[in-house]
Amino acid sequence: MAKAKGKAVVRETVIGITINVLTSEGHCKTLTIDPSRTEALFWSDRAVNEILAPFYERIEKYTTREELINRFGVGIKKTLTSLGGNDEQVRITPELIKEMWQLTHENGDGVSYIEKTRQCIPRPCR
C-alpha cells in the first residue's frame, strides 16, 4: 500500500458490523452494530481495562443517570450509588467503565462487549 501524499485519503465506508455471541447456555446470538452510531467495540478484559477505561481519564464526559440506566439496566443503579453517583449528571470515569464491564444480564452472563458511541457514552451488548 502506498501512502497518500498531500491529499486527503478517501476511505472505504463500513456500512455494517455483525457480532456472533455464544451464551453460557450454548445459544448463539447474532447482533448487528450500526457503525454510524458506534466508533469502537471492546470485548476483552484487556481492551476494556487498558484502552477504554483510560480513555475516560483524559476526557471529561458526562451523561445522565437515566441514560445509563436505560442503556445498562437497573443493575447500574447500585454501581452508581457505590461510586458516589447520586447526582443527575454522572461523569464517566475509568472506575465506572470497569464496573460496567462487571454487570451481568438476567441469565447471569456478563456483558460480552461495550460499544463506544460517537457521543462517547458507553453502550453494552444487549
N, C-alpha and C positions, 0 to 999 in steps of 0.2 A: 504494500500500500504506500502511496506517495502522500506526503504532507501538502495540504493546500497552501500555496504561497500568496500572501497579500490579498486574499479574498475570503469572504465568508464561506464557511463549509455548509453545503446543503446536505442535510441528514435525511436518512430514511425515517419514516414515521412508524412508531409502534402503535398499532391500532387495536390490539387485544392481548391480554395475558390470561392464561388458564393455569390453574394450580390443581393438582390432584392430591388430596389429603386422605390418609388412612387412619381411621379412628381406632381406639383401643378394642372396640368390638369387632374389628375386621371389615368394617364398611368403608367403601371408597366414596369420597365426596369430590365432585368437580366444582371448583369455584372460579368465577370469572372476575377479573380485576379491570376496572376502567382506567386506562393509562392517562386519560385526560384529567383525572382526579388524583391519581397516585403517582408519586415520584420515585418511591423506593419501597422495597419489601425486605423484611428482616425475619428469618425463620430459624435461626440458631441462637443458642445462648451467647456465643461469642459475638455474633453480629449485633444483637440487641445490647449486650453489656459493654462492648468495646467500640462500637461505631454509633449506634442510635442514641444511647443514653448520654455519652459525652457531647454529642451534638447539642443537646439541650442545656449544657453548661455554658456554651458560647453564645446562645441567643436567649432573649427574654421573650418567651411566648406564653400568652395567657389564653385560657378558654373558660367556659362556664362549667360549674358542677353539673348542670343539667345536660350539657352536651356530652360530657364524659360518661354520665350515667346512661344516656341514650346509646352511646357507642359501645360501652363495656358492660352494661347491665348493672343491676343493683349491687353486685359484688364489689364494685369500685367505691361504694359509699364508705365502707369500713376502712379501706385503704386511704381515702381522702381524709377521713377523720384522724386516723393514726399519724398521718403526715402533717396534721395541723391545717388541713384544707377545708375549714368550715365556712370560709367566705364564698360569696357567689362567684367571684373571679378566682381561678386557680392557675398558678404558674406551673407550667410543665417543666419538671426538673428531672435530672438523671435518676433520682430516687423514685420518683413517680413512675417513670418508664420501667424501671426494674420491678416495681410492684405490679404494674400492669401485666408484665410478662409472666407473673406467677398466678394470675387469675385463671379460673377453670370454667368450663361450660357446665351445664346442668348434669351431664353424664360423668363429670369428674375429669375429663380430658383437659389438659392445659391448652392455652391458645397456641395454634400452630404457626402463626406468623402475625406480625404487626405491619401495617401499611403506614408510611409517612405521606400524608396528603400534601398537596401543593400549599395549603394554608398552614402546614407544619403541625397539624393536630393529628395525633396517632389514631389509628383505627384498627381493631382486632379482626382476626378471622371470625366469620360468623358461621 
